[in-house]
């Protein structure tokens, strides 16, 4: 199994509205049955400002299915939105 964790720092303007839209758009990714486990999370309040704002935590059977996800129309559309509202991104993919 491959766990894909991708974290984002979002622009300050309308951040709460952006986070809400992030969650709404991320839900569309559930349509992809190649995602075995699906979790979208928001940073806890009262934690350091240096933390990322939101993260995607997805599990895939193989690296090949992760790559298939990366090229899917749903992911590409979501990525365009995220690119327009993010400041920073960090990602890790690991086997477990």
C-alpha atoms as an extended CHARMM CRD file, in Angstrom:
* protein
*
        96  EXT
         1         1  UNK       CA              0.0000000000        0.0000000000        0.0000000000  PROA      1               0.0000000000
         2         2  UNK       CA              1.0450000000        3.5770000000       -0.6800000000  PROA      2               0.0000000000
         3         3  UNK       CA              0.0160000000        6.4510000000        1.5680000000  PROA      3               0.0000000000
         4         4  UNK       CA             -0.1180000000        9.8540000000       -0.1520000000  PROA      4               0.0000000000
         5         5  UNK       CA             -0.0400000000       12.8710000000        2.1660000000  PROA      5               0.0000000000
         6         6  UNK       CA             -0.2110000000       16.3080000000        0.6320000000  PROA      6               0.0000000000
         7         7  UNK       CA             -0.3500000000       19.4380000000        2.8200000000  PROA      7               0.0000000000
         8         8  UNK       CA             -1.0860000000       23.0120000000        1.8290000000  PROA      8               0.0000000000
         9         9  UNK       CA             -0.7210000000       26.4890000000        3.2580000000  PROA      9               0.0000000000
        10        10  UNK       CA             -3.4890000000       28.6510000000        1.8520000000  PROA      10              0.0000000000
        11        11  UNK       CA             -3.5990000000       32.3550000000        1.0530000000  PROA      11              0.0000000000
        12        12  UNK       CA             -4.8300000000       34.5070000000        3.9410000000  PROA      12              0.0000000000
        13        13  UNK       CA             -7.6220000000       36.2590000000        1.9990000000  PROA      13              0.0000000000
        14        14  UNK       CA            -10.9550000000       34.5910000000        2.8680000000  PROA      14              0.0000000000
        15        15  UNK       CA             -9.0990000000       31.6060000000        4.3450000000  PROA      15              0.0000000000
        16        16  UNK       CA            -12.1190000000       30.0170000000        6.0770000000  PROA      16              0.0000000000
        17        17  UNK       CA            -14.1770000000       30.2580000000        2.8970000000  PROA      17              0.0000000000
        18        18  UNK       CA            -11.2680000000       28.7850000000        0.9270000000  PROA      18              0.0000000000
        19        19  UNK       CA            -10.9440000000       25.8910000000        3.3830000000  PROA      19              0.0000000000
        20        20  UNK       CA            -14.6590000000       25.1850000000        3.0300000000  PROA      20              0.0000000000
        21        21  UNK       CA            -14.3130000000       25.1780000000       -0.7680000000  PROA      21              0.0000000000
        22        22  UNK       CA            -11.2170000000       22.9580000000       -0.4980000000  PROA      22              0.0000000000
        23        23  UNK       CA            -13.2190000000       20.3420000000        1.4270000000  PROA      23              0.0000000000
        24        24  UNK       CA            -16.1690000000       20.5830000000       -0.9660000000  PROA      24              0.0000000000
        25        25  UNK       CA            -13.9830000000       20.0830000000       -4.0440000000  PROA      25              0.0000000000
        26        26  UNK       CA            -11.9070000000       17.3450000000       -2.4120000000  PROA      26              0.0000000000
        27        27  UNK       CA            -15.0960000000       15.3300000000       -1.8520000000  PROA      27              0.0000000000
        28        28  UNK       CA            -15.3720000000       14.9190000000       -5.6320000000  PROA      28              0.0000000000
        29        29  UNK       CA            -12.1640000000       12.8880000000       -5.5150000000  PROA      29              0.0000000000
        30        30  UNK       CA            -14.1160000000       10.1610000000       -3.6970000000  PROA      30              0.0000000000
        31        31  UNK       CA            -15.5320000000        9.2520000000       -7.1050000000  PROA      31              0.0000000000
        32        32  UNK       CA            -12.2100000000        7.5750000000       -7.8440000000  PROA      32              0.0000000000
        33        33  UNK       CA            -12.4760000000        3.9860000000       -6.6690000000  PROA      33              0.0000000000
        34        34  UNK       CA             -8.6980000000        3.6190000000       -6.8650000000  PROA      34              0.0000000000
        35        35  UNK       CA             -8.4870000000        5.5940000000       -3.5930000000  PROA      35              0.0000000000
        36        36  UNK       CA             -8.6970000000        2.9150000000       -0.9000000000  PROA      36              0.0000000000
        37        37  UNK       CA             -8.7570000000        5.2960000000        2.0740000000  PROA      37              0.0000000000
        38        38  UNK       CA             -9.8000000000        8.9340000000        1.8760000000  PROA      38              0.0000000000
        39        39  UNK       CA             -9.2750000000       11.6420000000        4.4810000000  PROA      39              0.0000000000
        40        40  UNK       CA             -9.2420000000       15.4300000000        4.1760000000  PROA      40              0.0000000000
        41        41  UNK       CA             -8.2130000000       17.3070000000        7.3190000000  PROA      41              0.0000000000
        42        42  UNK       CA             -7.8940000000       20.8490000000        8.6220000000  PROA      42              0.0000000000
        43        43  UNK       CA             -5.2050000000       21.9870000000       11.0290000000  PROA      43              0.0000000000
        44        44  UNK       CA             -6.4420000000       22.1590000000       14.6280000000  PROA      44              0.0000000000
        45        45  UNK       CA             -7.1100000000       25.5780000000       16.1220000000  PROA      45              0.0000000000
        46        46  UNK       CA             -4.6140000000       26.9920000000       18.6390000000  PROA      46              0.0000000000
        47        47  UNK       CA             -1.7410000000       25.1770000000       16.9540000000  PROA      47              0.0000000000
        48        48  UNK       CA              1.3330000000       26.9940000000       15.5850000000  PROA      48              0.0000000000
        49        49  UNK       CA              0.7630000000       29.4040000000       12.6960000000  PROA      49              0.0000000000
        50        50  UNK       CA              3.6540000000       27.6860000000       10.9200000000  PROA      50              0.0000000000
        51        51  UNK       CA              1.5690000000       24.5040000000       10.4670000000  PROA      51              0.0000000000
        52        52  UNK       CA             -0.0400000000       23.7410000000        7.1230000000  PROA      52              0.0000000000
        53        53  UNK       CA             -3.7450000000       24.6200000000        6.8590000000  PROA      53              0.0000000000
        54        54  UNK       CA             -5.1820000000       21.5010000000        5.1890000000  PROA      54              0.0000000000
        55        55  UNK       CA             -4.0580000000       18.0560000000        4.0720000000  PROA      55              0.0000000000
        56        56  UNK       CA             -5.1350000000       15.1480000000        1.9090000000  PROA      56              0.0000000000
        57        57  UNK       CA             -4.3560000000       11.6620000000        3.2340000000  PROA      57              0.0000000000
        58        58  UNK       CA             -5.1030000000        8.9460000000        0.6890000000  PROA      58              0.0000000000
        59        59  UNK       CA             -4.1460000000        5.2820000000        0.4420000000  PROA      59              0.0000000000
        60        60  UNK       CA             -3.6000000000        3.4460000000       -2.8470000000  PROA      60              0.0000000000
        61        61  UNK       CA             -2.8700000000       -0.2110000000       -3.5980000000  PROA      61              0.0000000000
        62        62  UNK       CA              0.2540000000        0.5460000000       -5.6500000000  PROA      62              0.0000000000
        63        63  UNK       CA              2.4520000000        3.3440000000       -6.9540000000  PROA      63              0.0000000000
        64        64  UNK       CA              0.8380000000        2.7240000000      -10.3330000000  PROA      64              0.0000000000
        65        65  UNK       CA             -2.6370000000        3.5110000000       -8.9720000000  PROA      65              0.0000000000
        66        66  UNK       CA             -1.2390000000        6.6250000000       -7.2760000000  PROA      66              0.0000000000
        67        67  UNK       CA              0.1420000000        7.6890000000      -10.6610000000  PROA      67              0.0000000000
        68        68  UNK       CA             -3.2310000000        6.9460000000      -12.2460000000  PROA      68              0.0000000000
        69        69  UNK       CA             -4.8620000000        9.2170000000       -9.6320000000  PROA      69              0.0000000000
        70        70  UNK       CA             -2.3550000000       11.9950000000      -10.3820000000  PROA      70              0.0000000000
        71        71  UNK       CA             -3.3790000000       11.9490000000      -14.0680000000  PROA      71              0.0000000000
        72        72  UNK       CA             -7.1370000000       11.6460000000      -13.5240000000  PROA      72              0.0000000000
        73        73  UNK       CA             -9.4060000000       14.4890000000      -14.7040000000  PROA      73              0.0000000000
        74        74  UNK       CA            -10.7870000000       14.8290000000      -11.1530000000  PROA      74              0.0000000000
        75        75  UNK       CA             -7.3260000000       15.3240000000       -9.6830000000  PROA      75              0.0000000000
        76        76  UNK       CA             -6.2390000000       17.7110000000      -12.4400000000  PROA      76              0.0000000000
        77        77  UNK       CA             -9.3460000000       19.8540000000      -11.8950000000  PROA      77              0.0000000000
        78        78  UNK       CA             -8.8320000000       19.8480000000       -8.1170000000  PROA      78              0.0000000000
        79        79  UNK       CA             -5.1590000000       20.6970000000       -8.6210000000  PROA      79              0.0000000000
        80        80  UNK       CA             -6.0310000000       23.7730000000      -10.6810000000  PROA      80              0.0000000000
        81        81  UNK       CA             -8.2100000000       25.0590000000       -7.8590000000  PROA      81              0.0000000000
        82        82  UNK       CA             -5.5910000000       24.3390000000       -5.1950000000  PROA      82              0.0000000000
        83        83  UNK       CA             -2.8510000000       25.9880000000       -7.2420000000  PROA      83              0.0000000000
        84        84  UNK       CA             -4.9630000000       29.1670000000       -7.3790000000  PROA      84              0.0000000000
        85        85  UNK       CA             -5.3600000000       29.3890000000       -3.5720000000  PROA      85              0.0000000000
        86        86  UNK       CA             -2.1840000000       27.9080000000       -2.1100000000  PROA      86              0.0000000000
        87        87  UNK       CA              1.0130000000       29.5130000000       -0.9300000000  PROA      87              0.0000000000
        88        88  UNK       CA              2.9590000000       26.3650000000       -0.1570000000  PROA      88              0.0000000000
        89        89  UNK       CA              2.7390000000       22.5990000000       -0.5890000000  PROA      89              0.0000000000
        90        90  UNK       CA              4.5030000000       19.5890000000        0.8740000000  PROA      90              0.0000000000
        91        91  UNK       CA              3.9520000000       15.9890000000       -0.1600000000  PROA      91              0.0000000000
        92        92  UNK       CA              5.1720000000       12.5340000000        0.7850000000  PROA      92              0.0000000000
        93        93  UNK       CA              4.2920000000        9.1080000000       -0.5870000000  PROA      93              0.0000000000
        94        94  UNK       CA              5.3940000000        6.0970000000        1.4390000000  PROA      94              0.0000000000
        95        95  UNK       CA              4.8610000000        2.3680000000        1.4910000000  PROA      95              0.0000000000
        96        96  UNK       CA              3.3270000000        0.6690000000        4.4890000000  PROA      96              0.0000000000
